[in-house]
Amino acid sequence: MRAGPKKAVTAEPLDFSHLGPVGWKRVDAFAREYLLVPKGEGAKSPFRLRKWQLDIVRGLYPMRGQRPRQGLLSLPRGNGKTALAAVLGVYGLFADDVESAQVLVVASDERQAGHVFKAAARMVEMNPLLAEQVQVYQDRLYVPNTNSELRTLPATVDALQGWDPSLMIVDELHVVTEAVWDAVTSAAGKRRSSLTLAISTPADTPESIMWTLVEHGRADDDPAFFFREWAAPEGCAKDDEKAWKIANPALGDFKFVDAMRATMRTTREPAFRRYQLGQWVGQAESWLPWGQWDGCSDAGREVRDGERVVLAFDGSASGDSTALVGCTVGEDPHVFVVDVWENPGDRGWRVPREQVDTSVIAAFEKYDVVELAADPWGWRSELESWSKKFGERRVVEYNTAYAGRMAPATDRLYQATATQAMTHDGDSRMAAHVANCKAKSTSQGDLVTKDKRGSPRKIDAAVAGIVAFDRAAFHSNKTTRKRVVSFR
């Protein structure tokens, strides 16, 4: 088939009633009878859904009861997600008994969306019965007899307005923004039965809509949300081939072990774990391993009025974020967020200095503040004011740009989170800042840094947390009791 001037479709509409009632059995029968494998292993042979693929189809297209409205499949690369999406797309175009079906394929760019579209178009082209029903355009397949279409759309908010999809497939959800997902879900749901299905490898950060949906799916308490995840067990060795099999349902079938071995030898471990093992490992050069910060969360712990604490302040003079973070002093250190001021996306935004000043004063009044350690850049006048108000010994400068001091402090908090020798309040803003931190090696040790200069991914709360924990440890280690000598 070729895009170009369109001839009228003269073939009679196809009758799919012999495939049985709509549901997963019909999807399976349609694939076997009408579709061929478009390329790769088994090319041009009838498309037979594997058992693990049928398990997915059973969940998405039950024979009885209400279908789910949304679905997410999280799995490593090379497991045939494009072909499966194409099968579901072509089925939705022809055989789901939907008049004026609208099948939309959404992806981050035209090239990515084209993968599913080309696979679907090739499947249609390889079956003359289907091909004579369709008019082919550059970005859509149109079936005049049923006024149905399958088309590609870019993952932008504007492009997703005004549609009425019966099936929407979101390819590689990990690069889709929260605003785009909101647009996707608002476009769907206008029909009695519709499905929005996302298929993706894991994202590189928990600050993503995909992680939000993974957490929702793992909870397994929403019958309208279908979720399947393939991932190697946490803590497995990267060369554990039994773990590879757990993560890759197609391994040994149309995904080959020798290819994975070669990939492992030439790919950085974090990237290999994410793309080939389906694991959530964070950014490739993240400061903390995935899950290490979350493992120290204790949201139920309350810092009492009058409790001894250290405060740390990492401030910005203009459009960046500013954070005031505390840490309790004692044998059981607990890091907590007092407040974070973040730019909402306004170019003219400035840090509300009066609000910051009010929060600092309120914290001194609420807690027994042993010390306020503050980075002086851009806040010199406030530091002088706080020093006069609370005492020079309680308000100290802490230059976070000085590696000789900051690197040991960074290592101290890293070790504490690795051994769970500290807790934190689970504040989502700080968790996001910690997740944004990349490790920068120096001769004094690792420092935390942004992913790039001017990045919108802020790390100020994480820096303040490092400083607060470091100074709290210092004060905890000071000898506060006189040694008692007993004579007998």
QUIJOTA-V774280 format. One record per backbone hydrogen bond with DSSP energy under -0.5 kcal/mol. NH is the residue of the N-H (numbers start at 1). CO is the residue of the C=O. E is the energy in kcal/mol with one decimal. If there is no record, write none. Layout:
BEGIN
((NH:CO:E) (NH:CO:E))
END
This chain:
BEGIN
((4:136:-0.6) (7:5:-0.5) (10:8:-0.6) (11:132:-0.6) (16:14:-0.6) (19:16:-2.0) (20:17:-1.7) (24:61:-2.3) (26:23:-0.6) (27:23:-1.8) (28:24:-2.4) (29:25:-2.5) (30:26:-3.0) (31:27:-2.3) (32:28:-2.2) (33:29:-2.4) (34:30:-2.7) (35:30:-0.6) (35:31:-1.4) (37:45:-2.9) (43:40:-1.9) (44:37:-3.3) (45:42:-2.0) (47:31:-0.8) (47:35:-2.3) (48:46:-0.8) (49:47:-0.6) (54:50:-2.7) (55:51:-2.0) (56:52:-1.2) (57:53:-2.4) (58:54:-2.8) (59:55:-1.5) (60:56:-2.0) (61:57:-2.9) (69:224:-1.5) (70:224:-2.2) (71:196:-2.3) (72:226:-2.4) (73:198:-2.6) (74:72:-0.5) (74:228:-2.5) (75:73:-0.6) (75:200:-1.9) (76:247:-0.6) (77:275:-2.8) (79:76:-0.7) (84:80:-2.4) (85:81:-2.4) (86:82:-2.2) (87:83:-2.4) (88:84:-2.3) (89:85:-2.3) (90:86:-2.7) (91:87:-2.5) (92:88:-2.5) (93:89:-1.6) (94:90:-2.0) (95:91:-2.0) (96:91:-0.8) (99:97:-0.5) (100:146:-2.3) (101:98:-0.9) (103:149:-2.9) (104:102:-0.6) (104:167:-2.6) (105:151:-2.6) (106:104:-0.6) (106:169:-3.2) (107:153:-1.5) (113:109:-2.3) (114:110:-1.8) (115:111:-0.7) (115:112:-1.1) (116:112:-0.7) (117:113:-1.8) (118:114:-3.0) (119:115:-1.8) (120:116:-2.6) (121:117:-3.0) (122:118:-2.4) (123:119:-2.0) (124:120:-2.2) (125:121:-2.5) (126:122:-1.9) (127:124:-1.3) (128:126:-0.6) (130:127:-0.7) (131:124:-0.6) (131:127:-2.8) (132:128:-2.0) (133:130:-1.7) (134:131:-1.2) (135:142:-3.0) (137:135:-0.5) (137:140:-2.9) (141:150:-2.9) (142:135:-2.7) (143:148:-3.2) (144:142:-0.7) (146:143:-1.0) (147:143:-1.1) (148:143:-1.7) (149:101:-2.4) (150:141:-2.3) (151:103:-2.5) (152:139:-2.0) (153:105:-2.7) (155:107:-1.9) (156:154:-2.1) (160:156:-1.0) (160:157:-0.8) (161:158:-1.3) (163:160:-0.6) (166:102:-2.2) (167:102:-1.7) (168:195:-2.8) (169:104:-3.2) (170:168:-0.6) (170:197:-2.9) (171:106:-3.0) (171:169:-0.7) (172:199:-2.5) (175:172:-1.5) (176:173:-2.2) (181:177:-2.3) (182:178:-2.3) (183:179:-1.8) (184:180:-2.6) (185:181:-2.7) (186:182:-1.9) (187:183:-1.5) (188:184:-1.3) (195:166:-1.5) (196:69:-2.2) (197:168:-3.2) (197:195:-0.6) (198:71:-2.7) (198:196:-0.5) (199:170:-2.4) (200:73:-2.5) (202:274:-0.5) (208:206:-2.1) (209:176:-0.6) (212:208:-1.5) (213:209:-2.1) (214:210:-2.6) (215:211:-2.6) (216:212:-1.8) (217:213:-2.7) (218:214:-2.8) (219:215:-1.4) (220:216:-0.7) (220:217:-0.9) (221:216:-0.5) (225:222:-2.0) (226:70:-2.7) (228:72:-2.1) (230:74:-2.8) (231:229:-0.5) (232:277:-2.4) (236:233:-1.7) (240:237:-1.7) (241:239:-1.0) (244:240:-1.6) (245:241:-1.6) (246:242:-1.5) (247:243:-1.9) (248:244:-1.9) (249:247:-0.6) (251:248:-1.8) (252:255:-3.0) (253:250:-2.3) (254:250:-0.7) (255:250:-1.9) (260:256:-1.6) (261:257:-2.4) (262:258:-2.0) (263:259:-2.3) (264:260:-2.6) (265:261:-1.6) (266:262:-0.9) (266:263:-0.7) (267:263:-0.7) (267:264:-0.6) (272:268:-2.6) (273:269:-2.8) (274:270:-2.0) (275:271:-2.9) (276:272:-2.3) (277:272:-1.0) (277:273:-0.6) (278:274:-0.6) (279:273:-2.6) (281:279:-1.0) (286:283:-1.9) (287:437:-2.2) (292:289:-1.9) (295:291:-1.8) (296:293:-1.8) (297:294:-1.6) (298:424:-3.1) (301:298:-1.6) (304:302:-0.7) (306:366:-2.6) (307:304:-1.9) (309:368:-2.0) (310:327:-2.5) (311:371:-3.0) (312:325:-3.1) (313:373:-2.6) (314:323:-2.3) (315:313:-0.5) (322:341:-2.4) (323:314:-2.2) (324:339:-2.7) (325:312:-2.5) (326:336:-3.2) (327:310:-2.1) (328:334:-1.9) (329:308:-2.2) (330:328:-0.5) (335:423:-2.7) (336:326:-2.6) (338:324:-2.3) (338:336:-0.5) (339:324:-1.8) (341:322:-3.1) (342:340:-0.6) (347:345:-0.6) (349:346:-1.8) (351:318:-0.9) (353:351:-1.5) (356:352:-2.1) (357:353:-2.7) (358:354:-2.4) (359:355:-2.3) (360:356:-2.3) (361:357:-2.3) (362:358:-2.4) (363:359:-2.1) (364:360:-2.0) (365:361:-1.8) (366:362:-1.8) (367:363:-2.6) (368:307:-1.7) (369:367:-1.3) (370:309:-2.8) (370:368:-0.8) (371:309:-0.7) (372:394:-3.6) (373:311:-2.9) (373:371:-0.5) (374:372:-0.6) (374:396:-2.5) (375:313:-2.2) (376:374:-0.6) (379:376:-2.1) (383:379:-2.4) (384:380:-2.2) (385:381:-2.0) (386:382:-2.9) (387:383:-2.4) (388:384:-2.1) (389:385:-1.9) (390:386:-2.9) (391:387:-2.1) (394:391:-0.9) (395:391:-1.1) (396:372:-2.6) (396:394:-0.6) (398:374:-2.5) (400:398:-1.0) (402:399:-1.4) (403:401:-0.9) (405:402:-1.4) (406:402:-2.8) (407:403:-2.4) (409:405:-1.3) (410:406:-2.6) (411:407:-2.3) (412:408:-2.0) (413:409:-1.9) (414:410:-2.2) (415:411:-2.6) (416:412:-1.8) (417:413:-2.3) (418:414:-2.3) (419:415:-1.9) (421:416:-2.9) (422:416:-0.6) (423:333:-1.8) (424:296:-1.5) (425:335:-1.4) (431:427:-2.2) (432:428:-2.0) (433:429:-2.0) (434:430:-2.9) (435:431:-2.3) (436:432:-1.5) (437:433:-0.7) (437:434:-1.1) (438:449:-2.9) (439:285:-2.0) (440:447:-3.1) (441:439:-0.5) (442:445:-1.0) (445:442:-0.8) (447:440:-2.5) (449:438:-2.2) (455:452:-1.9) (458:456:-1.1) (463:459:-2.2) (464:460:-2.5) (465:461:-2.1) (466:462:-2.2) (467:463:-2.2) (468:464:-2.8) (469:465:-2.4) (470:466:-2.1) (471:467:-2.6) (472:468:-2.2) (473:469:-2.1) (474:470:-1.8) (475:471:-2.2) (476:472:-2.2) (477:473:-1.6) (478:474:-0.6) (480:478:-0.7) (485:483:-0.6) (486:484:-0.5))
END
